[in-house]
Amino acid sequence: MDKCPSRVLLSKLLSITMSLRTSACLQGADSYLTVVVVTVIVLQVNNGALYLPPGVYRLTKALDIRKAILLRGAGKGLTTIYIPVSLTDVYGNTWSESGPGSNVSDYAHGTGFINWWGWDPVAMDRTYLANVTAPVRRGATVLQVSSTKGMSVGEWVRINLDDPGDGSLVEDMNDGMLPSGQNQKGAKSIIRHLSRISQMGTGWIRLERPIIANISLAYRPMVHKFQPMIQQAGIESLTIAFPLTKYPGHL
């Protein structure tokens, strides 16, 4: 149970960088990084960095952020966010990609203890730029496209691939070593490959990042704009630690 009182002293705002240690609940070598404190602090700014000075900060509930906020520590091993519990411990095993009644937790494929939430659309009416018009092999960087209208060198784009309904995209992505799951057959946007455009010409673009899977026209390959709701957010210069536990086996 968190030691922090319900009434907290918020951090003093210094430009867009704030020190969490100035909060009443975050003093001492072993402080509680409470969801209440951080959430209220985040409400004070639209973007920027929250600085965590050297120390160990315990996090026991999920922290959800919906802004371009960076959590910045004093360095590896100096600032540590320690998470002593699992998501199942806190919230229970309430969902599974394997279906109801499977008793299998899929938190590894879902949310975590620190989450940035925002809209990252792939939509024909909002982000569509062009079709990929010729198949390529994994590792390729040049794509033939139906149009380059709306594209420019240096721009981030997303190559979107759908499974045609038989699971072949997932199996091909794994080089035949892993069969597709039933819920992956016919799934949309199974692969959403991000890259900047490094070169372009009439009917083609070159990507900075090689394609991670074979592209077949059966996968309905398309080029979309990359328009995330939140950018320049994340974690830097700190350590995230968990207690050492015996590996119970995969899922």
C-alpha positions as CSV (number, residue, x, y, z in Angstrom):
1,M,0.0,0.0,0.0
2,D,1.4,3.4,-0.9
3,K,2.8,5.5,2.0
4,C,1.9,8.8,0.4
5,P,-0.9,10.8,1.9
6,S,-3.9,11.8,-0.3
7,R,-2.8,15.5,-0.1
8,V,0.5,16.0,-1.9
9,L,2.8,18.9,-2.5
10,L,3.3,19.2,-6.3
11,S,6.7,19.7,-7.9
12,K,7.8,23.2,-8.6
13,L,7.5,23.9,-12.3
14,L,10.9,24.9,-13.8
15,S,10.3,25.6,-17.4
16,I,9.2,22.3,-18.8
17,T,11.5,20.2,-16.6
18,M,10.4,19.2,-13.1
19,S,12.0,17.3,-10.3
20,L,9.8,14.6,-8.8
21,R,12.0,14.6,-5.6
22,T,10.5,17.9,-4.6
23,S,7.1,16.2,-4.1
24,A,6.2,15.4,-0.6
25,C,5.8,11.7,-1.5
26,L,9.1,11.3,-3.2
27,Q,11.8,12.1,-0.6
28,G,14.4,9.7,0.6
29,A,16.4,6.9,-1.0
30,D,13.4,4.6,-1.4
31,S,10.5,6.7,-2.6
32,Y,7.1,5.7,-4.0
33,L,6.5,6.8,-7.5
34,T,2.8,7.1,-7.1
35,V,0.4,7.2,-10.0
36,V,-1.5,10.0,-8.2
37,V,1.5,12.3,-7.9
38,V,2.9,11.8,-11.4
39,T,-0.6,12.1,-13.0
40,V,-1.2,15.4,-11.3
41,I,2.2,16.7,-12.2
42,V,1.8,15.6,-15.8
43,L,-1.4,17.6,-16.0
44,Q,0.6,20.8,-15.4
45,V,2.5,20.6,-18.7
46,N,1.8,19.8,-22.3
47,N,5.2,18.4,-23.1
48,G,8.7,18.2,-21.7
49,A,10.7,16.1,-19.2
50,L,10.0,14.9,-15.7
51,Y,13.4,14.5,-14.0
52,L,13.9,11.8,-11.4
53,P,17.0,12.5,-9.3
54,P,19.2,9.7,-8.1
55,G,17.4,7.2,-5.9
56,V,15.1,4.2,-6.0
57,Y,11.4,4.8,-6.9
58,R,8.9,2.0,-6.2
59,L,6.1,1.7,-8.7
60,T,3.2,-0.6,-7.8
61,K,0.4,0.6,-10.1
62,A,0.2,1.3,-13.8
63,L,1.2,4.8,-14.9
64,D,-0.7,6.0,-17.9
65,I,0.5,9.1,-19.8
66,R,-1.3,10.8,-22.7
67,K,1.1,13.5,-23.5
68,A,4.6,14.0,-25.0
69,I,6.3,13.6,-21.6
70,L,9.8,12.1,-21.2
71,L,10.8,10.4,-17.9
72,R,14.4,11.3,-17.4
73,G,16.7,9.9,-14.8
74,A,20.2,10.9,-13.6
75,G,21.8,7.9,-15.3
76,K,21.9,4.1,-15.5
77,G,22.1,2.7,-12.0
78,L,21.7,6.1,-10.4
79,T,17.9,6.5,-10.9
80,T,16.0,3.2,-10.6
81,I,12.3,2.5,-11.0
82,Y,11.7,-0.6,-9.0
83,I,8.6,-2.7,-9.8
84,P,8.2,-5.3,-7.1
85,V,4.9,-6.8,-8.3
86,S,3.4,-8.1,-11.6
87,L,0.5,-6.8,-13.5
88,T,-1.4,-10.0,-12.6
89,D,-0.6,-9.4,-8.9
90,V,-2.2,-5.9,-9.2
91,Y,-5.0,-6.3,-11.7
92,G,-5.6,-10.0,-12.0
93,N,-5.5,-12.2,-15.1
94,T,-8.5,-10.6,-16.7
95,W,-7.9,-11.0,-20.4
96,S,-6.1,-13.2,-22.9
97,E,-5.4,-13.3,-26.7
98,S,-5.8,-17.0,-26.4
99,G,-9.5,-16.7,-25.7
100,P,-11.7,-16.9,-22.6
101,G,-11.1,-19.6,-20.2
102,S,-7.5,-20.2,-21.3
103,N,-6.0,-19.1,-18.0
104,V,-3.1,-17.7,-20.0
105,S,-2.0,-14.1,-19.4
106,D,-1.0,-12.0,-22.4
107,Y,0.3,-8.9,-20.6
108,A,3.6,-9.4,-22.5
109,H,1.6,-8.5,-25.6
110,G,-0.4,-5.7,-24.0
111,T,0.0,-2.9,-21.6
112,G,2.8,-2.4,-19.0
113,F,3.4,-0.5,-15.8
114,I,4.4,2.6,-17.7
115,N,2.3,3.4,-20.8
116,W,1.9,6.2,-23.3
117,W,-1.5,6.3,-24.8
118,G,-2.4,8.0,-28.0
119,W,-4.0,7.5,-31.4
120,D,-1.8,6.0,-34.1
121,P,-4.2,5.6,-37.1
122,V,-3.9,3.5,-40.2
123,A,-7.0,4.7,-42.2
124,M,-7.8,5.0,-45.9
125,D,-9.5,8.3,-45.4
126,R,-6.7,9.8,-43.2
127,T,-3.3,8.3,-43.8
128,Y,-3.4,6.4,-47.2
129,L,-0.7,7.5,-49.7
130,A,-0.3,4.7,-52.2
131,N,-0.3,0.9,-53.0
132,V,2.9,-1.1,-53.3
133,T,2.7,-2.4,-56.9
134,A,5.3,-5.1,-57.0
135,P,6.4,-7.9,-54.6
136,V,9.8,-7.6,-52.9
137,R,11.9,-9.9,-50.7
138,R,12.7,-9.3,-47.0
139,G,15.6,-6.9,-46.7
140,A,14.6,-4.8,-49.7
141,T,14.7,-1.0,-49.4
142,V,13.2,0.0,-52.8
143,L,9.4,-0.3,-53.3
144,Q,7.4,0.3,-56.5
145,V,4.4,2.4,-55.7
146,S,1.2,3.5,-57.5
147,S,1.9,7.2,-56.7
148,T,4.4,9.4,-54.8
149,K,2.0,12.2,-54.3
150,G,2.1,13.6,-50.8
151,M,5.5,11.9,-50.1
152,S,8.9,13.6,-49.6
153,V,12.4,12.6,-48.7
154,G,13.0,12.5,-45.0
155,E,9.3,11.9,-44.3
156,W,8.3,9.0,-42.0
157,V,5.9,6.5,-43.7
158,R,4.4,3.2,-42.7
159,I,4.3,0.1,-44.9
160,N,1.1,-1.7,-43.9
161,L,0.5,-5.4,-44.6
162,D,-2.7,-7.4,-44.0
163,D,-3.0,-11.2,-43.7
164,P,-5.1,-12.5,-46.7
165,G,-7.1,-14.8,-44.5
166,D,-5.0,-18.0,-44.5
167,G,-2.3,-17.0,-42.0
168,S,0.3,-17.0,-44.7
169,L,1.7,-13.6,-43.7
170,V,2.6,-14.6,-40.2
171,E,4.0,-17.9,-41.3
172,D,6.1,-16.2,-44.0
173,M,7.3,-13.5,-41.5
174,N,8.5,-16.4,-39.3
175,D,10.1,-18.2,-42.2
176,G,7.7,-21.1,-41.8
177,M,9.1,-21.9,-38.3
178,L,6.0,-20.8,-36.4
179,P,2.4,-21.4,-37.5
180,S,-0.1,-18.5,-37.3
181,G,-2.7,-18.3,-34.6
182,Q,-6.4,-18.6,-35.4
183,N,-6.9,-15.0,-34.5
184,Q,-4.2,-13.9,-36.9
185,K,-5.8,-15.2,-40.0
186,G,-7.3,-12.3,-41.9
187,A,-6.0,-9.8,-39.3
188,K,-5.4,-6.3,-40.5
189,S,-2.2,-4.4,-40.1
190,I,-0.2,-7.4,-38.8
191,I,2.9,-5.7,-40.1
192,R,3.3,-1.9,-39.8
193,H,6.8,-1.2,-40.9
194,L,8.1,2.3,-40.1
195,S,10.8,4.1,-42.0
196,R,11.8,7.4,-43.4
197,I,12.1,7.9,-47.2
198,S,15.7,8.3,-48.2
199,Q,15.2,8.7,-51.9
200,M,12.3,8.7,-54.4
201,G,11.5,9.0,-58.0
202,T,8.7,8.4,-60.5
203,G,6.8,5.4,-59.2
204,W,9.3,4.3,-56.5
205,I,10.6,5.1,-53.0
206,R,13.7,4.0,-51.1
207,L,13.4,3.4,-47.4
208,E,16.1,3.9,-44.8
209,R,15.1,0.7,-43.0
210,P,15.0,-2.6,-44.9
211,I,11.6,-4.3,-45.1
212,I,11.3,-6.9,-42.3
213,A,9.2,-9.4,-44.3
214,N,8.5,-10.6,-47.8
215,I,5.9,-8.4,-49.5
216,S,3.3,-10.2,-51.6
217,L,0.5,-8.4,-53.4
218,A,-1.8,-10.8,-51.6
219,Y,-0.9,-8.9,-48.4
220,R,-2.5,-5.7,-49.7
221,P,0.7,-3.7,-49.2
222,M,0.1,0.0,-48.8
223,V,2.1,3.1,-47.9
224,H,0.5,5.3,-45.2
225,K,1.5,8.5,-43.5
226,F,2.9,8.2,-40.0
227,Q,0.8,10.5,-37.9
228,P,1.0,9.5,-34.2
229,M,-0.8,11.6,-31.7
230,I,2.2,11.6,-29.4
231,Q,5.9,11.9,-30.3
232,Q,9.1,12.6,-28.4
233,A,8.0,10.6,-25.4
234,G,9.6,7.8,-23.5
235,I,12.2,6.9,-20.9
236,E,16.0,7.7,-20.8
237,S,18.9,7.6,-18.4
238,L,17.5,5.4,-15.8
239,T,17.2,1.7,-14.8
240,I,14.0,-0.3,-14.4
241,A,14.4,-3.2,-12.0
242,F,12.2,-6.2,-11.0
243,P,12.7,-8.8,-8.3
244,L,14.6,-11.9,-9.3
245,T,12.1,-14.8,-9.7
246,K,12.3,-18.3,-11.1
247,Y,11.2,-18.5,-14.7
248,P,7.9,-20.4,-14.7
249,G,7.8,-21.4,-18.4
250,H,6.6,-19.5,-21.4
251,L,3.0,-18.3,-20.8
